[in-house]
Amino acid sequence: MFLSPLCFSAPENVVKVEVEARNTSSLTLKWDKVNNISTYKLEYDSVMMNISDTSGETFVQHVVPDLTAGTEYSFSLFTVLNEVSSSGLLFTEATAPENVENVSVETQNTSSITIKWDKVNNISTYKLQYKENGETVINNISNADAVVQHVVSDLTAGTEYNFTLFTEANGVNSSGLLFPAATAPENVNNVSVETQSVNSITIKWDNVNNISIYKLQYEENGDTVTNNISNADAVVQHVVSDLTAGTEYSFTLFTEANGVKSSGLLFSAATVPLSVTSVRVSERLVDRVTLQWENPNKAWKHNLSINDTNASITQEETTNVVSYFISNLKPGTMYEFSVITVFSGLNSSAYVDHTVTQINCSAVSWSVTNSSIQGTVEGLFSKATASNGSEPLISPEGKNVTFSDLFPGATYNISLLYETSSAPYPQCLIEIPIIPPSLAPLCSYWGSGYSAQIKWVEPDGVWTTAELSISGKTFTLNPNENRLIVDGLQPAKKYKVSVISRLETKADPLISEPSISFCSTDNRGVIGGSLVGVLLFAVLICVVVFLFLKKPDIIRRKKSFLSGSRTSDSKGKIVPVTKFPDHYRQLSLDENRGFSQEYESLAPAGTHQTQKAATLPENKGKNRFTNILPYDWSRVKLNTSNPNNTMDYINANYLPGYSSSKEYIACQGPLPNTVGDFWRMVWEQKVKRIVMVTNCVEAGRTKCEQYWPEDRSPGSHGELIVSKTSEERESNWVLREFKVKHMKDSEERTVNHFHFTAWPDHGVPQGTEVLIRFRGLVRKHIDSEGSKAPTVVHCSAGVGRTGTIIALDVLLQQLQHEQAVGINSFVYKMRQHRSHMVQTESQYVFLHQCIMDSLQPPGGQEENVYENDDLIYVNATALRQLR
């Protein structure tokens, strides 16, 4: 039997399909079953999927995999029953597009955030979702640019937002990219500067919306400095430290919230400038002062207050030194001043000091005599001194300045000083010469009444000339002349004699009070002139006849003696040793008249020569006496890299000896300010010995500054160090040995010091023996050394005693080698090299006495005193010193 096939009708279609879930690669579909049919077919893009659901659920859920993101698909869903399919339900669905990969925040301010991202697969539609005050806000964004930029506005300042950015394609959103971003917090409203110092600034501001984190930014020396500040106080205070004084800073203050800074509040503030550390008074005059100080910053100004005057001072661009003078001040007055540094309206602490204007000493009415200076000085000073190169004299306190017991005719440097605990102020310095000494004339008979001898005892003091007036005549005499023979007078008469001394000064000459005396001439010639003349003539005839008959050789000897005396006069001829005793006795006649005439003939010797270097203003303070100055041509010059008449000056001259033209250096005793120059001269001239014929202090007056150390502690003089290695004292002299070391090259030399202590100033020793022995001691050392270096010889002025000891040494050598001596000739020669050598007539006579005594040794022994070692070396100690 044949059965025909069964025929079934098509099942109903699914009524509705829902998308339960979707992503970029799949769709999850869901639909209700049709009459509990569990078999379905799903067709899309030429793909047929058979779906069989045996879950027993009333619905079917199916995942369509392996889809393309952001793509719309057309689906046909068939119901299948008994292998018969329904007509199919057509529907379209799309996969979710891909998310934006990354979002960057471009800018943030208090009300907006600008974000940016790259375009996703040509999608141009986006949605940005966030919450504001609890409400969801969606920004729909349409932008087809390759890089999409979007500004999220109307935001709240200092707030962090959680954003979700969706891409949209075919009406379907991506899953969304979550990212946070925050708005910038608000700036601080206002910053106040509380305090400022040289290295810090304290600032203050109100808290902003409970923000507790702040950043302060500024530049220091070209580098950016950031201060991180954490402070939750309602009022925030902060100290900016380690700043530079007197500098204007530009600050930026940021608030910070959620890691975002505000735009920043700009403000400026400055540190206090440094105070002036020192003010130098560069000039002090009687009516003005000049102040100077260092200023390290040209932007700083200064306020100066002095004498009720305030001045604002701006520094010159070309220098770091500020200089300012104040005028119209009162002389001798103390003024307090203060200097304040000013910058950007800020003042440093004040530098306070004081200064004193000088006193106008030239306006003081000084009263001088030949022994005192007096004056009333208005102005501020605490000490007044007077000095002429010796120990300064001090005036009693008070404005009445008085100096007494002064050296007549000397020029004194009057110095006023105001002493404070901080510094001494020299108030004035003025040179005042005083009246020269009075000369008291003494008269004696001369020339049988037709002449008179007028002389005076040479007083202490300085004068240029003396003027003697008698019988209508005036005679001018040099300082080394102390007697005058006045001719043309009448016997048995009384004459008025007036003598004054005159001192030439820079201003008008000073003249002593005249000394008046009366001089009577001899009256004996008038009474018995005729009778005596006849008797004398008769006696003379008898004597001549007697001598001629009995002793004719006496006449010849007398003639020879007289002619011999003429050969030794001031013409400079030497006297043979055999004739010297007669020569000496001839000079001694008529109360040493021959000595006086010879000595007076030496007065003009050398005086025509220049003394320019010694009279320069810079060198005047290096001279002990104003009238004892070295000649230019023979003066000793100190070595200096910049030769000139001030840097190389010392009061010293080369002197000739018996065997050398520069055998000696005659110099003054060092002053306090020339001790260093003295030792420089000793070093530079390679001196082996120093002969000193003065004491440092005589009759209470300083004659020479002690230039050697008192004990064995070394003394420093510039680049030289002087040490005393030994000292032996005898009754009339002291022998010392010095070590002189040059610090630059460490070279060390030995200098022997021969110090004769028994010679009075302007006078002569009591006898000749001691000085002759001392000279022998020195000569022995010179000969034993064999050095050609000069021997330094000095007393106080370096002419009187110095000239005498040099002449004695030379003349005794001449006597030994030539059996003759020329005293006048050698003194004349010395005066050509240095003025006033052998300063007094008594020293000139003493030289002759020394020669006489050397020819006639004590006890009649014919011994040579300058070769007798036992006489020269007083004891073994002195001998050891020489060795």
Secondary structure, DSSP 8 states (H G I E B T S, - for coil): --------------S-EEEEEE-SS-EEEEEE-STT--EEEEEETTEEEEEE--S--SEEEEEE-S--TT-EEEEEEEEEETTEE-S-EEEEEE------S-EEEEEE-SS-EEEEEE--TT--EEEEEEEETTEEEEEEEE--SSEEEEEE-S--TT-EEEEEEEEEETTEE-S-EEEEEE------S-EEEEEE-SS-EEEEEE--TT--EEEEEEEETTEEEEEEEE--SSEEEEEE-S--TT-EEEEEEEEEETTEE-S-EEEEEE---------EEEEE-SS-EEEEEE-S-TT-EEEEEETTEEEEEE--TT-SEEEEEE-S--TT-EEEEEEEEEETTEE---EEEEEE----GGGS--EE-SS-EEEE--S--SEEEEESSSS-EE--SSSEEEE-S--TT-EEEEEEEEE-SS-EEEEEEEEEE-------EEEEEEGGGTEEEEEE---SS--SEEEEEETTEEEEE-TT--EEEEES--TT-EEEEEEEEEE--SSS-EE---EEEEEE---HHHHHHHHHHHHHHHHHHHHHHHHHHH-HHHHHHHHHHHHHHHHTSTT---EETTTHHHHHHHHHHHHHHHHHHHHHHTTTTTTTS--TGGGSTTTGGG-SSTT--B-TTTB-----SS--TTTT--SEEEE--SS-TTSEEEE----TTTHHHHHHHHHHTT--EEEE-S-SEETTEE-S---S-SSSS-EEETTEEEEEEEEEE-SSEEEEEEEEEETTT--EEEEEEEEE----TTS--S-SHHHHHHHHHHHHHHHHH---S-EEEE-SSSSHHHHHHHHHHHHHHHHHHHSEE-HHHHHHHHHHHBTTSS-SHHHHHHHHHHHHHHHS-GGG----TTT-HHHHS-SHHHHHHH-
